[in-house]
Amino acid sequence: MRLARLRNRWTVMAVSALLLMTGLAETAAAKPAAISTGAVGAALVDVESGRILYSHNGDKPMLIASLTKIMTAIVAIEHGKLSDMVETSARAAGKEGSSIYLRRGEKMSLHNMLYGLMLRSGNDAATAIAEHVGGSEEGFVHMMNAKAELLGLANTQFMNPSGLDANGHYSSANDLAKLTAYALKNPVFKEIVKTKSKSAPNPNDPWDYVWKNKNKMLAMYEGADGVKTGYTKKSLRCLVSSATRSGQQLVAVTINDRNDWNDHMHMLNYGFTYFPLSEIAHKGQPVSGYPFAVGRTLRYPFAEGEKEQLQSKLKLLNTRSTAYLLGERGTMEWFVGDDKVGSAPVYESQDARVGVNKPAGASGGRAGAGSNGK
């Protein structure tokens, strides 16, 4: 009898241990695997939502070399006229470092010069663009810093448009991830940085300029579509890359990383594997308990187990507010725990702004605002 009781006790203990191990394994499986890089600073962001998926020393201000040109390009696109002919000054033609070999007095369209800036990292192009769009290099740098402040890039400051090392010129991995996610929503920027090769008229020779993109990720990684390389002796190797798979675009950033190509492939794989985009609500989806509908489709890169914690809250507008008089009725907000993951305006269900068909494959149901609201 005693031997039987001991056997039963050991059996119960073994089963309990097995159940505990299984539970731990399931918990571990629900969490993204740990990753690391050789970078001093690194970040990974989902472009659509802006969610930072991975960060290492992400807020540390560092030298960023020609990653600076991401800001140069988006400011020039937003404030310049692409068809304008940009004249190369003596200062621009003599700029040190990487170059597209512009000559003093040479004229090139701003659009083409932006390709030379981003594909070949021309410091001469950066200076010429800055002088044209900003009136002077210093004026353009002021525009760059104003844009950084507007985007909330708290660990960023520019001293030039090229990225040459300078006191007070710095950014961080997280800031660069946020900046690039913003810039990639501009169709001109998006088209330029994914281009592998570009030709442009050359007024000095009988042949055209032909620029091959320095970004090897475009050929190394399936779905790669940007963005920018960088290097100086002080910053060392810097890289921002982007890739799109199954309708999701991610941006990876590394600063001071000897193994950046491999690290970026690893980071992007990590993001696509553990943080796939999932629909929260689609445009036109009814709001539970109200004669309203969601005004835009919202997607978010949930880690496993997060979407099950999703809660919603409807914030109604004052009927006297300008937004209400223009047809908006409120804002639907979604949370995972205390973290807000997204929001969308809501309108009357009959409003033309939500009069679209439900997208194929979209989840059914209503956007909750009642008992499951936060």
C-alpha positions in Angstrom: 0.0 0.0 0.0 2.8 2.4 0.9 4.6 1.6 -2.3 1.4 2.3 -4.3 0.8 5.6 -2.5 4.4 6.6 -3.4 3.9 5.7 -7.0 0.7 7.7 -7.1 2.4 10.7 -5.5 5.3 10.5 -8.0 2.7 10.2 -10.9 0.8 13.3 -9.7 4.1 15.2 -9.3 5.2 14.2 -12.8 1.9 15.2 -14.4 1.9 18.5 -12.6 5.5 19.2 -13.7 4.5 18.3 -17.3 1.5 20.6 -17.1 3.6 23.4 -15.7 6.3 23.0 -18.4 3.5 22.9 -21.1 2.0 26.1 -19.7 5.4 27.8 -19.7 6.1 26.7 -23.2 2.7 28.1 -24.4 3.5 31.4 -22.6 6.9 31.5 -24.2 5.4 30.8 -27.6 3.0 33.7 -27.2 5.9 36.1 -26.9 8.1 37.3 -29.7 11.5 35.7 -29.7 14.4 37.8 -28.4 16.5 39.4 -31.1 19.8 41.3 -31.1 22.1 43.1 -33.6 25.6 44.2 -33.7 24.5 47.8 -33.8 25.1 50.5 -31.2 21.6 51.7 -31.9 18.7 49.9 -33.6 15.0 50.1 -34.2 12.2 48.4 -36.2 8.9 50.1 -37.0 5.6 49.2 -38.7 5.0 52.0 -41.2 1.2 52.0 -41.2 0.7 52.1 -37.5 4.0 53.7 -36.4 4.4 51.0 -33.7 8.1 50.5 -32.7 8.5 46.7 -32.7 12.1 46.5 -31.5 14.5 49.0 -30.1 18.0 48.9 -28.7 19.5 52.2 -27.5 16.6 53.7 -29.6 16.7 57.1 -28.0 20.5 57.5 -27.9 21.6 60.6 -30.0 24.3 59.5 -32.4 26.1 60.5 -35.6 24.0 59.3 -38.5 26.0 60.1 -41.6 24.0 60.2 -44.9 20.8 58.9 -43.2 20.4 62.7 -42.8 19.4 62.7 -46.4 16.0 61.1 -45.6 15.1 64.4 -43.9 16.7 66.4 -46.7 14.6 64.6 -49.3 11.2 64.8 -47.6 11.6 68.5 -46.8 12.6 69.2 -50.4 9.7 67.2 -51.8 7.2 68.9 -49.5 8.5 72.5 -50.0 10.1 72.4 -53.5 8.7 72.1 -57.0 9.9 68.9 -58.7 10.1 70.4 -62.1 12.3 73.3 -61.0 15.8 73.5 -62.5 18.3 73.6 -59.7 21.6 75.4 -60.4 24.7 74.0 -58.8 26.7 76.7 -56.9 30.5 76.7 -56.4 29.8 75.7 -52.8 27.7 72.7 -53.9 30.1 71.6 -56.6 33.0 71.6 -54.2 31.3 69.8 -51.4 33.5 67.0 -49.9 32.6 63.3 -49.6 30.3 61.2 -51.8 29.2 63.0 -55.0 27.3 62.8 -58.3 29.9 65.1 -59.8 27.9 68.1 -60.5 29.7 71.1 -62.0 29.5 74.7 -61.1 26.6 76.3 -63.0 25.1 73.0 -64.0 21.3 72.8 -64.0 19.2 69.7 -63.2 15.6 69.3 -62.3 14.9 69.0 -58.5 13.3 65.6 -59.2 16.3 64.1 -60.9 18.6 65.7 -58.3 16.7 63.9 -55.5 17.5 60.6 -57.2 21.2 61.5 -57.2 20.8 62.4 -53.5 19.2 59.2 -52.4 20.6 56.6 -54.8 24.3 57.8 -54.8 24.2 59.9 -51.7 25.6 63.0 -53.4 26.7 65.6 -51.0 26.9 68.1 -53.9 23.2 67.3 -54.6 22.3 67.8 -51.0 23.9 71.2 -50.9 22.4 72.3 -54.2 18.9 71.1 -53.2 19.2 72.9 -49.8 20.3 76.2 -51.4 17.5 76.0 -54.0 14.6 75.1 -51.6 15.8 76.9 -48.5 17.3 80.0 -50.1 20.6 79.0 -48.5 22.1 75.9 -46.8 21.5 77.4 -43.4 17.9 78.3 -44.2 17.2 74.8 -45.4 18.7 73.3 -42.2 16.3 75.5 -40.2 13.5 73.9 -42.2 14.9 70.4 -41.4 14.9 71.1 -37.7 11.5 72.6 -37.8 10.2 69.4 -39.4 12.0 67.3 -36.8 10.2 69.3 -34.1 6.9 68.9 -35.8 7.3 65.1 -36.0 8.3 64.9 -32.4 11.8 63.8 -33.0 13.1 64.7 -29.6 16.6 63.3 -30.1 17.4 64.8 -33.4 19.2 68.0 -34.6 20.6 68.8 -38.0 23.6 71.1 -38.8 23.8 70.3 -42.6 21.7 68.6 -45.3 24.3 66.0 -46.2 25.2 64.2 -43.0 28.9 65.1 -42.8 30.1 64.9 -39.2 29.5 68.1 -37.3 29.1 69.2 -33.7 25.4 69.2 -32.8 24.4 67.0 -35.7 22.7 63.8 -34.5 19.6 61.6 -34.4 18.6 58.3 -32.8 17.4 55.0 -34.1 13.8 55.5 -32.9 13.7 59.0 -34.4 15.0 57.8 -37.8 12.4 55.0 -37.7 9.6 57.5 -37.1 10.9 59.9 -39.7 11.2 57.2 -42.4 7.7 55.8 -41.6 6.4 59.3 -42.2 8.4 59.9 -45.4 7.4 56.6 -46.9 3.8 57.7 -46.9 4.8 60.3 -49.5 4.5 58.7 -53.0 7.4 60.6 -54.5 9.8 59.7 -51.7 8.5 56.1 -51.8 9.2 55.8 -55.5 12.7 57.3 -55.4 14.0 55.1 -52.6 12.9 51.8 -54.1 14.5 52.6 -57.5 17.5 50.4 -58.3 18.9 52.4 -61.2 18.1 55.9 -62.6 19.3 57.8 -65.6 19.2 61.6 -66.0 20.2 64.1 -68.7 23.9 65.2 -68.5 24.5 68.6 -70.0 28.3 68.2 -69.8 28.8 65.0 -71.8 27.2 63.1 -74.7 26.0 60.4 -72.3 23.4 60.5 -69.5 24.0 60.1 -65.9 23.3 56.6 -64.7 23.0 56.1 -60.9 23.0 52.6 -59.4 21.4 52.5 -55.9 24.0 51.8 -53.1 21.4 50.0 -51.1 22.2 46.3 -51.5 19.0 45.3 -49.6 17.0 46.0 -52.7 18.7 42.9 -54.3 19.3 40.8 -51.1 15.9 40.8 -49.5 12.5 39.8 -51.0 10.1 42.7 -50.8 12.8 45.3 -50.1 11.9 48.8 -51.2 14.2 51.3 -49.6 15.7 53.4 -48.0 19.3 54.8 -47.4 22.9 53.9 -46.6 25.3 56.0 -44.7 29.0 56.0 -43.6 31.6 58.3 -42.2 34.8 57.5 -40.3 33.1 58.6 -37.0 29.6 57.3 -37.5 30.7 54.1 -39.2 28.1 52.0 -41.0 24.5 53.2 -40.9 21.5 51.8 -42.7 17.8 52.4 -43.0 16.0 49.7 -44.9 12.3 49.0 -45.7 10.4 46.0 -47.1 6.8 45.2 -47.9 5.2 41.7 -47.6 1.5 40.8 -47.7 0.6 44.5 -47.6 2.7 45.3 -44.6 5.7 47.7 -44.8 8.4 47.7 -42.1 11.5 49.9 -41.6 14.7 48.7 -39.9 17.3 51.1 -38.6 20.9 50.4 -37.5 23.6 52.9 -36.5 27.2 51.8 -36.2 26.8 48.2 -37.3 29.5 46.2 -39.0 27.0 43.5 -40.0 24.1 45.7 -41.1 22.9 43.8 -44.2 22.4 40.5 -42.2 21.1 42.3 -39.2 18.4 44.0 -41.3 17.3 40.8 -42.9 17.0 39.3 -39.4 15.1 42.3 -38.0 12.7 42.4 -40.9 12.0 38.7 -40.7 11.3 39.1 -37.0 8.8 41.9 -37.6 6.9 40.0 -40.4 6.8 36.8 -38.3 5.8 38.1 -34.9 3.9 41.3 -35.7 1.7 40.8 -38.8 -0.9 43.5 -39.5 -4.4 42.7 -38.4 -7.5 44.7 -39.0 -9.2 46.4 -36.1 -12.0 47.9 -38.0 -12.9 48.7 -41.6 -14.3 51.8 -43.2 -18.1 51.7 -43.0 -18.2 49.2 -40.1 -21.2 49.9 -37.8 -20.7 51.2 -34.2 -22.5 49.0 -31.7 -25.4 50.7 -30.0 -25.2 53.9 -32.2 -26.4 54.9 -35.7 -22.8 55.5 -36.6 -20.1 53.9 -38.8 -16.3 54.0 -38.6 -14.7 56.5 -41.0 -11.6 54.7 -42.0 -10.0 51.3 -42.0 -7.5 50.7 -39.1 -4.9 48.0 -38.9 -2.3 47.3 -36.3 0.6 44.8 -35.8 -0.4 42.8 -32.8 1.9 40.4 -31.1 0.3 37.0 -30.4 -2.3 37.3 -27.6 -2.6 41.1 -27.8 -5.7 41.3 -30.0 -7.7 39.3 -27.6 -7.2 42.1 -25.0 -8.5 44.8 -27.4 -11.1 47.2 -26.0 -12.8 50.2 -27.5 -14.1 53.5 -26.4 -16.4 56.0 -28.2 -15.8 59.7 -27.5 -18.7 61.7 -28.7 -18.3 65.3 -30.0 -20.0 68.4 -28.6 -23.0 69.1 -30.9 -21.8 72.7 -31.2 -18.3 71.9 -32.3 -17.1 72.7 -35.8 -16.2 69.0 -36.4 -19.8 68.0 -35.5 -21.3 70.6 -37.8 -19.1 69.2 -40.6 -20.6 65.8 -40.1 -18.2 64.1 -37.7 -20.0 62.5 -34.7 -17.0 61.4 -32.5 -13.9 59.3 -32.4 -13.6 55.5 -31.8 -10.4 54.6 -29.8 -9.0 51.2 -29.3 -6.7 50.1 -26.4 -4.7 47.1 -25.4 -4.5 47.5 -21.6 -3.8 51.2 -21.0 -2.0 51.6 -24.4 -3.9 53.3 -27.1 -3.3 51.5 -30.4 -5.4 53.5 -32.8 -8.4 55.7 -33.4 -10.8 56.6 -36.2 -13.5 59.2 -36.7 -17.1 58.1 -36.8 -20.0 59.5 -38.9 -23.7 58.9 -39.4 -24.2 55.5 -41.0 -25.7 57.2 -44.1 -22.9 59.7 -44.5 -21.2 59.4 -47.9 -17.8 59.3 -46.2 -18.5 55.8 -45.0 -20.6 54.6 -47.9 -18.2 51.9 -49.1 -18.3 48.1 -49.3 -16.7 46.0 -46.7 -13.3 44.9 -47.9 -12.8 41.3 -49.0 -11.6 39.1 -46.2 -12.4 41.7 -43.5 -13.7 40.4 -40.1 -17.4 40.8 -39.5 -19.2 42.3 -36.5 -19.4 45.8 -35.2 -17.0 48.3 -33.7 -17.8 47.9 -30.0 -18.6 50.9 -27.9 -20.8 49.3 -25.3 -20.1 46.8 -22.6 -16.7 46.0 -24.0 -15.8 49.6 -24.1 -12.8 50.9 -22.1 
